[in-house]
Amino acid sequence: MGDKGDRARRADCASSRHQERLAAGVSHLGAGRPARTRSLEYSCPSHGPAVQPDVVIAPVVGFDEANYRLGYGGGFFDRTLAAAPRRPLVVGVGYARSRIRTIYPQPHDIPMDVVVTDE
């Protein structure tokens, strides 16, 4: 995979870290840095200095008019944003046909700042 694939793997690595680590930030993945292999056979940082992202790109299964997100059911996205020392810009990415009237957000749900679709 080219550069786009590398960025996607890095983002997935960051989002798959343990909750405590995510609250502290994410680590850079780069040449010469220790890494561990994930279940899909790609490398993630095993340790390193924490960084705070300025922008988070989140895939959406669905989203509503208020930019609340239906994700993959683990609740990691909202818990991570709630625990972050500073809130990044949150960009949802999904298909326009995934828009629904409401997801009936719960008190712990955090809306995205913007949603980018195929339309």
N, C-alpha and C positions, 0 to 999 in steps of 0.2 A: 504494500500500500504506500501511496505517496504521503505528502505532507498532511493532507486532510485526514487520512487514516491515522496518522500519528497523533494528531490533535484529538481525534475521537477517542483513541485508546487512553490518552492522558486524562481526558475528562472523565472517562469511565473509571479509571484508577482513583481519581480524586473522589468520585461519588461513592465508591465502594469501601472506603476506609471505615474503621470503627467509629462509632458515634463520638467518643471522647476526642479522638484525633481530629475529626471534622470540626468540632467546636473550637479547636485550637488553630485550625487552618489546614491547608493542604500542602503537599510537598511537590517540588519540581521533579520531573522525570527527565533525565538527560544522560548523555554519554559519560561513562565512567562513574556513575552513581550506583550504589547498591540497589538491586531490584529483586522482587520476588515474582514468580510466575502465577498468574491467576488461572481460573478454571478454563478460560477460553484461549489459553496459551499465548498470552502477551504479558509484558512486564509492567509492574507497578513499583513505585518507590517503596523500599522496605523501611527507610527512615530518612531523615534529613530535616533541614530547617523548615519550619512552617511558613507558609505564605498566605496572605489574605487576598482572595480573588476580588477584582473590581467588577467583573461581570460573571454571571452564572447562566449558562444556557441549559434549559431543561426541556427534554422531550415531553410532549403531552399526549395522553390517550384521548383526553377530552378537555374542554375548557368552557367557561361560561362568560356571560356578558361583563361580569365584574373581574375577569382575569384570574379566577380561581382555577386550579389545575386538578385534573384527574390524572394520577400517575400510575405507578405499577403496584400500589397497595402496601408498601412498607412503611410509609410515613417518614422516611429518612430525609426527604427534601425539606419539609416544614420544620422538623426538629433541628436540622442543620442550620437553616436560616435563623431560627429563633435563638440558637446558641451562639451565632457568629458575633464577634465583638463589634463589627460594623456591617451593615447590610449592603450587599452588592446590588448592582442593577440586575434584575432577574428577567431574562428573556425566554419566553416559552416558544417552542417550535413545534408546529403540527399542521395537520390538514384543516382547511376551512370547514370541511364537512364534519369535523369533530366538535364544532361549537354547539353547545346546548344551552337552553334557557338558564338553568342553574345546576350546580353540582350539590346544592344544599350544604354549603360550607359549615364546618364545625368550628368551635372556638379556636382550635389550634391551627387551622388552615391559614396560610399566608398567601395573598394574591401576588401574581407576577406583575411586573411593571408594564410589560408589553408582550404581545403574542404575535409572532411572525408566521404567516401561513403561505400556502401555495397560490393564493389569490391576490 
